[in-house]
Structures are given as C-alpha cells and as structure tokens.
Amino acid sequence: MAIHVVWDDSAHSIIRWDFDPEWDWNDFWKAFDTSLKIGVNSPHRVDVIPNVTNTKRLPIGALGAFKTIDARLPEFVRLVVVAGQDAMTRLMIKTFAQMNGIDSWCTALTLDEARAIIAKDREVRR
C-alpha cells in the first residue's frame, strides 16, 4: 500500500497517513476508508496528519480532491494537519482552505509541528 494508516498516539486520537514517495488517488481513498473504519467508534475527536514528507508531488487534481475529501470528513474529525516541507503542497493547502473558508485544514513542516498544532487546538476547543 502506498499510504500507511496508523494511530499516531496511544490514546487513539490522531490518525497518521504515511505517504510513500509515489501514490495516486486510488491509494488515497483506500487510506481514507481505512481511517473511517478505525476512527468511527472513537469516543472523542480524532485529528488526521497526512504525512507527505516523503511525497515527491501531489497527483493531478489535488484541489478538486481536497474539496471532496473535506465534504466526506466525518464529524469526529476536527483538524487535518498536512505535514511536509514541499512549498507547492503547502501553498495548495493554504489556497484551498482560504478559497473555501475552511479552518480545519492547515500545514506543518514536520510531524512534531503537526502534533503541536493539534495540541494547541485541543487546549482551545475541548
């Protein structure tokens, strides 16, 4: 599988998607469905960290896919924090969020920064 879905924390409150360098939207939707299955019975909010630090580039159609992804996110997901240093990916996420007035998507350079963003948000929105 080109995208590996794992719990990022022992409390099972953060799902991390570890992307291989090459992946496509079919791989993504498989990972998305896996995340729904493992997160659906969570008694608390679940945040998602798409870890694209090893991804060379996003597949074609990313902005359109982001809109579909956001529409399909279940209510138990509060934040999607995309971790990776690729400037183009970060710009696309920022543009998507601004164009659609979405405050639940953001970016981080590293996994640690993504975790810190989630922790800070959880202090504010319990």
C-alpha positions in Angstrom: 0.0 0.0 0.0 1.3 3.4 -0.9 -0.3 5.1 2.1 0.1 3.6 5.5 -2.7 4.3 8.1 -1.6 4.2 11.8 -2.6 5.7 15.1 -0.1 8.4 15.9 -0.7 8.3 19.7 -1.5 5.8 22.3 -4.9 7.5 23.1 -6.0 6.8 19.5 -7.0 10.4 18.9 -4.7 11.1 16.0 -4.7 9.1 12.7 -1.5 9.5 10.7 -1.3 8.7 7.0 2.3 8.0 6.0 2.6 8.6 2.2 5.2 6.7 0.1 7.0 8.9 -2.4 4.7 7.8 -5.2 0.9 7.4 -4.7 -2.3 8.0 -6.5 -5.9 9.0 -5.6 -7.0 5.3 -5.5 -4.4 4.7 -2.8 -5.6 7.8 -1.0 -9.3 6.7 -1.0 -8.3 3.3 0.4 -6.4 5.0 3.2 -9.4 7.3 3.8 -11.8 4.4 4.1 -9.4 2.6 6.5 -9.3 5.7 8.6 -13.1 5.8 8.7 -13.2 2.2 9.9 -10.7 2.7 12.7 -12.0 6.1 13.8 -15.7 5.7 13.7 -16.1 4.3 17.2 -13.8 6.8 18.8 -15.4 8.3 21.9 -13.6 11.6 21.3 -12.4 13.8 18.5 -9.9 12.4 16.1 -7.5 14.6 14.1 -5.6 13.5 11.0 -2.0 14.1 10.0 -1.3 13.3 6.3 2.5 12.9 6.5 3.6 13.8 3.0 7.2 14.4 4.0 8.4 11.7 1.5 6.0 12.6 -1.3 7.6 14.0 -4.4 4.5 15.8 -5.7 0.7 15.6 -5.3 -1.2 13.8 -8.1 -3.1 15.8 -10.7 -6.4 17.1 -9.5 -5.4 17.9 -5.9 -7.5 21.0 -5.4 -10.7 19.2 -6.6 -9.9 16.2 -4.5 -9.4 18.4 -1.4 -13.0 19.6 -1.7 -14.3 16.1 -2.0 -12.2 15.0 1.0 -13.4 17.8 3.1 -17.0 17.1 2.2 -16.5 13.4 3.2 -14.7 14.0 6.5 -16.8 12.6 9.4 -17.9 14.8 12.3 -15.4 13.2 14.6 -12.5 14.8 12.7 -11.6 18.3 13.8 -8.3 19.0 12.2 -6.3 17.9 9.1 -2.7 19.0 9.5 -0.6 18.2 6.4 3.0 17.6 7.4 5.6 18.2 4.8 8.2 20.7 3.6 7.2 20.9 -0.1 6.3 24.6 -0.7 3.9 23.8 -3.5 1.9 21.4 -1.4 1.8 23.9 1.5 0.6 26.6 -0.9 -2.1 24.4 -2.4 -3.5 23.5 1.1 -3.4 27.2 2.2 -5.1 28.3 -1.0 -7.8 25.6 -0.8 -8.6 26.5 2.8 -8.7 30.2 2.1 -10.8 29.9 -1.0 -13.4 27.7 0.8 -13.4 29.4 4.2 -12.2 26.2 5.9 -10.4 26.5 9.2 -9.9 22.8 9.8 -7.1 22.3 7.3 -3.5 23.6 7.8 0.1 22.7 7.2 3.2 22.0 9.3 6.8 21.5 8.2 7.3 18.4 10.4 5.3 15.7 12.3 6.3 17.3 15.6 4.9 20.7 14.4 1.7 19.0 13.3 1.3 17.4 16.7 1.9 20.8 18.4 -0.8 22.4 16.2 -3.2 19.7 17.2 -2.3 20.0 20.9 -2.8 23.8 20.9 -6.2 23.5 19.1 -7.3 20.9 21.7 -6.5 23.3 24.5 -8.8 25.9 22.9 -11.5 23.6 21.6 -12.2 20.9 24.2 
